Amino acid sequence: MSDADILVIGAGAAGIAAARAARAAGRRVQVLEARPRLGGRALTDGALGVPFDLGATWLHDAARNPLVDLARALGVALTDSDAARQEVSFVDGRRATAAEIAAYDAAWAAFEPAIAARAAAPGPDIPAADAAPRGGPWDATIAAWQGEVIGAWPLAAMSLRDFAANLLGGANLLPAGGLGALVARLGEGLPVTLGAPVTRLAWGNREALAEGPFGTLRARAVICTVPTSVLAGAAIRFDPPLPLAVQQAAHDLPLGAAIKLGLRASGEDRLGLPPHASTDRQVREDEALVPITFWPQGQPVASAWIGGPLAAAMEREGPAAAEALVRDEIAARLGSDAPRAFRPGALVSAWRNDPWSLGVYSHARIGAAGARAVLAAPLAGGRLCFAGEACHTEGLAATVGGAWLSGKAAAAHAIAASA
């Protein structure tokens, strides 16, 4: 490695976007990545015989997601997940009736207006759960979807104002070959050193000095894209210490917990379900929701999602416990023989146990809706910038698209500072 104009710490979506932008501006760039691979919290695995995303999966809000055009420029086919999805809901072990589905649809339609209205009201920030409709037969299911499933943590622990600001809309696209594979491909050709965690960053002078097992590296500006849970855990020693407001912002943007689990079909039995069957079931407030998609894009696999505190507990217990839970959910929906349609063993993610992520993606604690802007603000005239999904402030936080845009924004500050 040689010294650089701009050092990028982390080769996930934000780091790759920042490095690409800095190189396009003619800067000498060096990327240091602690893992032995590119992609960060986006990872496509082929152990099931088909591409399976163990991390980020969708290109959310496609109309304003920068990775959509990048994928198309590479010739990557994109599938509209919402159009392909065929929803199947269960109530007490049977398929929901038409009347129950109509009530479910009505409850979904009522959720976002209730959240938006309460978020716009004057007064202090409150838990997002306090603004959600309650008491209806499907309200607990929708709260579980929006909290533990989509947000990876309960709505009761999330800032209403931050949650409302990041409600997603628009189409959700699936890139052929997996989103993790796409992110890694976008990083090809960049000057990346893998297996190179930064343990100390001296940033108070005109030149920054990064130290780690790789040795030392000097740069005029630094873009740090490590996740907030890693940042709050002091995996990198900053010299001088970060401003207290920045430290607090990292603490106020913790990462949730989620497990992605894949099962491979053992034969031709498709359990009477159509391709890309997205299944859920009506749950009570004290129950966990485990959505399972069967045969996504016609592939012979089932993809399950465990989120929130239950996912954290399952990671502590190990992959066998998570697989047993999902097989029980399949049996509860489709009958006791249904789990036999899948081979023994499962592909199971473990992001909370990963020392370079310590979780999946961020949410703001109650009262900390402004933390993203604090973390995204450049320090020392742009010589130190933070980037990542937690730093996006325009509605795409907790997404790969938001991370990419955040990386580009940080690069603009670093490019100016390194002139």
FISE-383174 format. One line per field, with one value per residue (C-alpha): x, y, z. Coordinates in Angstrom, 2 decimals. Layout:
BEGIN
x = X,...
y = Y,...
z = Z,...
***
This chain:
BEGIN
x = 0.00,1.00,-0.21,-3.31,-5.18,-8.31,-8.48,-11.77,-12.35,-14.74,-15.62,-19.37,-21.77,-20.86,-17.13,-17.29,-19.41,-17.02,-13.94,-15.47,-16.39,-12.96,-11.16,-13.45,-12.33,-8.70,-7.76,-5.37,-7.54,-6.89,-9.65,-9.02,-11.52,-11.43,-13.22,-11.68,-14.25,-16.07,-19.71,-20.06,-23.54,-24.48,-23.43,-24.61,-23.98,-24.20,-24.25,-27.90,-27.09,-28.64,-27.64,-29.00,-28.61,-27.68,-27.71,-29.30,-31.61,-33.66,-33.03,-35.63,-37.47,-36.19,-37.07,-34.44,-32.07,-28.68,-27.83,-30.67,-28.94,-25.58,-27.00,-28.55,-25.30,-23.65,-26.39,-27.83,-31.48,-33.85,-37.08,-39.90,-40.30,-43.69,-45.10,-43.64,-44.78,-47.94,-49.12,-50.54,-51.62,-52.67,-54.96,-54.86,-53.20,-55.52,-55.46,-57.12,-60.58,-61.41,-63.03,-59.94,-57.67,-59.88,-59.53,-55.76,-55.54,-57.58,-55.30,-52.23,-53.86,-54.48,-50.96,-48.86,-51.40,-51.57,-47.77,-47.44,-50.12,-48.66,-45.09,-46.17,-47.90,-46.10,-44.51,-41.62,-40.54,-42.30,-41.97,-43.17,-45.39,-47.43,-48.54,-49.48,-53.12,-53.91,-56.77,-57.71,-57.21,-54.28,-52.69,-50.18,-49.15,-48.53,-46.60,-44.41,-43.87,-42.90,-40.84,-39.08,-39.23,-38.65,-36.93,-35.19,-36.22,-39.52,-41.39,-41.55,-37.80,-37.74,-38.02,-41.33,-39.90,-36.97,-39.21,-41.70,-38.94,-37.64,-40.84,-40.10,-42.21,-41.88,-40.81,-38.44,-36.19,-34.22,-30.95,-30.21,-27.38,-28.01,-27.57,-24.42,-22.85,-23.82,-22.26,-19.06,-18.94,-19.23,-16.11,-13.99,-10.88,-10.71,-7.49,-8.81,-6.72,-8.71,-8.16,-6.97,-8.90,-8.02,-7.36,-6.23,-6.91,-5.01,-7.02,-6.38,-3.63,-3.49,-2.66,-4.42,-2.56,-4.30,-2.77,-3.57,-2.16,-1.34,1.08,0.48,-1.04,-1.24,-4.00,-5.21,-8.83,-10.60,-14.07,-15.07,-17.95,-17.91,-21.37,-22.58,-22.51,-18.83,-18.15,-19.91,-17.99,-14.69,-13.21,-11.28,-9.42,-9.75,-6.96,-8.13,-11.39,-14.44,-16.61,-19.08,-22.03,-20.67,-20.06,-23.61,-25.01,-23.33,-24.78,-28.24,-28.27,-27.94,-28.26,-31.17,-31.02,-32.19,-31.52,-31.90,-32.36,-32.50,-33.74,-33.23,-36.11,-35.53,-37.56,-40.32,-42.99,-43.91,-46.48,-49.32,-47.83,-47.20,-43.75,-42.58,-45.23,-44.73,-46.36,-47.12,-49.65,-51.79,-49.96,-50.82,-48.84,-46.84,-45.99,-43.12,-43.77,-41.58,-42.30,-41.29,-41.05,-41.34,-39.79,-38.55,-38.31,-39.12,-36.00,-36.20,-35.61,-37.50,-36.25,-37.22,-36.73,-36.37,-36.12,-35.72,-34.94,-35.92,-33.21,-30.69,-31.68,-31.50,-27.98,-26.92,-28.41,-26.94,-28.13,-29.79,-32.22,-33.09,-33.68,-35.93,-37.97,-38.50,-39.41,-42.00,-43.42,-43.67,-45.48,-47.89,-48.91,-48.75,-49.08,-46.77,-45.40,-44.46,-40.94,-40.02,-40.12,-36.74,-33.32,-31.84,-29.57,-30.00,-28.00,-28.18,-26.83,-25.19,-24.75,-24.99,-22.11,-20.03,-17.45,-17.36,-21.12,-22.61,-26.10,-27.94,-29.02,-29.79,-32.76,-32.83,-33.51,-36.51,-35.65,-32.67,-34.24,-31.48,-28.62,-28.20,-27.50,-24.99,-23.09,-23.16,-21.72,-18.06,-15.40,-12.22,-13.38,-14.10,-10.85,-12.88,-16.31,-18.61,-20.80,-23.12,-26.80,-27.02,-25.80,-28.44,-30.83,-33.22,-35.44,-33.28,-31.60,-31.12,-30.86,-28.05,-29.24,-28.99,-25.51,-24.39,-25.72,-24.13,-20.77,-20.99,-21.91,-18.97,-16.66,-17.63,-16.48,-13.29,-12.45,-12.69,-10.66,-7.90,-7.40
y = 0.00,3.57,6.74,8.29,11.51,9.84,6.80,4.89,2.59,-0.20,-1.76,-2.03,-0.06,3.30,2.68,1.49,4.48,6.87,5.30,5.34,9.02,9.97,8.14,9.77,13.13,12.21,11.51,8.77,6.40,3.49,1.33,-0.75,-3.55,-5.67,-8.61,-10.94,-9.82,-6.83,-5.97,-5.33,-6.27,-7.31,-10.91,-13.40,-17.08,-20.02,-22.91,-23.75,-24.15,-20.78,-17.21,-16.46,-13.08,-13.52,-9.77,-6.93,-8.25,-5.52,-2.31,-0.32,2.68,1.95,5.31,7.09,4.25,4.90,1.21,0.59,2.43,0.97,-2.56,-1.94,-0.53,-3.82,-5.79,-7.15,-8.11,-6.66,-8.30,-6.29,-8.13,-6.57,-7.70,-11.20,-11.71,-13.72,-13.17,-16.01,-15.28,-17.74,-17.49,-20.26,-22.73,-22.16,-19.79,-16.49,-15.98,-13.26,-11.22,-11.57,-10.50,-7.47,-6.53,-7.06,-4.78,-2.11,-2.29,-1.84,1.18,2.77,2.31,4.89,7.75,7.20,7.26,10.35,12.30,11.64,12.32,15.72,16.70,19.09,17.81,15.54,12.46,9.27,5.52,4.63,1.97,4.67,6.08,2.74,1.60,-0.99,-3.30,-4.59,-8.26,-7.48,-4.49,-6.58,-8.37,-5.07,-3.70,-6.82,-6.41,-2.76,-3.26,-6.60,-7.59,-4.42,-2.43,-5.40,-4.13,-3.45,-0.24,0.40,1.12,3.31,7.07,7.90,10.85,8.88,5.93,8.14,9.90,6.58,4.78,3.34,3.66,2.75,-0.51,-3.03,-4.70,-7.94,-8.04,-11.32,-13.12,-11.37,-7.88,-8.85,-10.01,-6.73,-4.59,-6.63,-6.32,-2.53,-2.61,-4.54,-2.72,-0.41,-0.28,-2.37,-4.14,-6.96,-8.28,-4.83,-3.51,-0.02,-0.01,3.62,6.76,9.96,12.65,15.91,17.23,18.24,14.63,11.57,8.44,5.04,2.13,-1.57,-5.01,-3.66,-1.12,2.60,4.70,8.45,10.37,13.92,12.94,9.88,8.47,6.01,3.68,1.21,0.40,2.44,-0.50,-1.06,2.67,2.89,-0.16,1.69,-0.84,2.11,4.39,7.95,10.38,12.91,11.35,12.09,15.01,13.94,14.72,12.30,9.61,10.07,9.89,6.53,5.29,6.61,4.73,1.07,-1.81,-4.20,-7.98,-10.21,-13.70,-14.69,-18.45,-20.54,-24.10,-26.14,-28.24,-31.98,-32.86,-31.60,-31.04,-27.35,-27.66,-26.36,-22.87,-20.67,-19.33,-16.42,-17.13,-14.66,-16.18,-14.77,-15.42,-13.40,-12.90,-11.48,-8.71,-11.28,-13.42,-13.21,-12.97,-15.13,-14.37,-17.14,-16.80,-20.09,-20.57,-16.97,-16.25,-19.92,-21.18,-24.43,-22.74,-21.16,-17.92,-17.08,-13.95,-13.81,-10.29,-8.27,-9.68,-13.18,-13.04,-11.92,-14.89,-17.32,-16.13,-16.85,-20.35,-21.15,-22.01,-25.30,-23.41,-20.98,-23.85,-25.66,-22.49,-22.02,-25.68,-25.36,-22.28,-24.19,-27.03,-24.64,-23.13,-26.06,-29.19,-31.44,-33.16,-29.89,-29.57,-32.83,-30.94,-29.47,-31.03,-31.19,-28.28,-24.60,-21.60,-19.15,-15.62,-14.37,-10.60,-9.87,-12.27,-10.69,-8.44,-6.12,-5.47,-6.39,-6.20,-5.52,-1.89,1.14,2.73,5.85,5.64,7.59,11.28,10.88,11.58,14.09,11.65,10.76,14.37,14.72,11.62,12.64,16.14,16.38,17.02,19.09,20.76,17.42,15.71,13.14,12.05,9.24,7.42,4.44,3.62,5.22,8.54,8.97,11.78,11.85,8.83,5.85,5.14,1.42,0.57,-0.14,2.76,5.10,3.81,4.41,7.97,8.65,7.44,9.78,12.72,12.03,11.77,15.25,16.69,14.61,15.58,19.26,18.77,16.87,19.48
z = 0.00,-0.58,1.10,-0.43,-0.89,0.49,2.75,2.83,5.80,4.85,1.48,1.80,-0.37,1.18,0.97,-2.62,-3.64,-1.90,-3.48,-6.96,-6.60,-5.27,-8.09,-10.66,-9.24,-9.82,-6.20,-5.07,-3.06,-0.73,0.76,3.90,4.59,7.74,6.13,3.55,0.97,-0.51,0.17,3.89,5.05,1.51,0.90,-1.72,-0.93,-3.35,-0.87,-1.70,-5.38,-6.26,-5.34,-1.86,-0.19,3.45,3.95,2.00,-0.72,-2.40,-4.30,-2.39,-3.77,-7.26,-8.80,-6.69,-5.91,-7.57,-7.83,-10.28,-13.12,-12.12,-12.27,-15.67,-16.99,-16.04,-17.80,-14.54,-14.92,-12.33,-11.17,-9.63,-6.34,-5.61,-8.96,-8.63,-5.05,-4.41,-0.86,1.22,4.79,7.47,10.49,13.10,10.75,7.77,4.85,5.58,4.14,1.64,4.42,6.60,3.76,3.14,6.81,6.57,3.54,5.31,8.35,6.11,4.46,7.87,9.23,7.37,7.62,11.38,11.64,9.43,11.27,14.70,13.53,12.18,15.42,17.78,20.95,21.89,19.99,21.09,20.42,16.93,18.49,20.25,16.89,15.33,15.25,17.89,18.81,15.38,14.47,12.15,13.91,15.87,12.66,10.85,13.83,13.75,10.01,10.35,13.50,13.90,10.22,8.16,10.93,12.61,16.05,17.89,17.12,20.87,20.85,17.72,17.33,15.69,13.79,12.39,11.56,9.73,7.81,6.47,5.50,2.07,-1.06,-4.70,-6.33,-4.76,-7.32,-7.09,-9.07,-10.84,-9.09,-5.77,-4.36,-2.47,-5.72,-7.40,-4.65,-4.77,-8.55,-8.29,-6.12,-8.59,-9.72,-6.72,-4.66,-1.76,0.86,2.48,5.99,7.05,10.06,11.24,14.98,15.43,13.44,14.20,12.46,14.27,12.00,8.36,7.55,8.99,10.05,10.07,11.94,12.03,11.21,7.74,9.22,8.78,6.04,5.63,3.89,3.48,4.21,5.62,4.99,7.71,6.81,9.71,11.13,14.10,16.52,15.68,15.96,19.33,20.50,20.02,17.60,16.17,18.59,17.36,18.27,19.30,20.51,18.41,19.54,22.21,19.92,17.29,19.89,21.15,17.61,17.02,20.31,19.37,16.05,17.13,14.69,14.88,14.68,11.84,10.57,6.94,6.64,3.47,2.97,-0.21,-1.56,-1.24,-4.32,-6.60,-3.93,-3.95,-1.14,-3.30,-3.30,-6.34,-7.22,-5.07,-2.43,0.41,3.47,6.88,9.63,11.97,15.28,18.67,20.35,22.32,19.28,16.82,13.10,10.82,7.14,4.75,0.98,-0.88,-4.32,-4.82,-8.55,-9.12,-7.33,-5.30,-1.94,0.93,2.45,6.02,8.11,11.89,13.27,16.44,19.91,18.77,16.11,18.73,20.90,17.98,17.10,20.67,20.48,17.08,13.55,14.54,16.80,14.02,11.57,14.07,14.57,10.83,10.29,13.07,11.34,8.05,9.79,11.52,8.15,5.76,7.88,9.86,6.74,4.99,6.47,4.73,1.44,2.42,2.87,6.36,7.18,6.45,5.31,8.23,8.59,11.80,11.50,15.19,15.84,13.07,14.79,11.77,11.80,15.22,13.73,10.50,9.98,12.09,13.77,15.92,19.61,20.91,21.03,18.68,15.31,14.54,15.13,11.45,10.51,13.34,12.25,8.58,9.20,8.06,10.69,10.41,7.21,5.57,6.50,8.46,7.23,8.24,5.73,5.59,5.74,9.21,7.77,5.08,5.95,3.00,3.49,2.52,5.86,6.60,2.88,0.44,-1.70,1.29,2.08,-1.51,-1.56,1.81,0.50,-2.49,-0.26,2.08,-0.93,-2.07,1.27,1.28,-2.31,-1.39,1.78,-0.02,-2.72
***
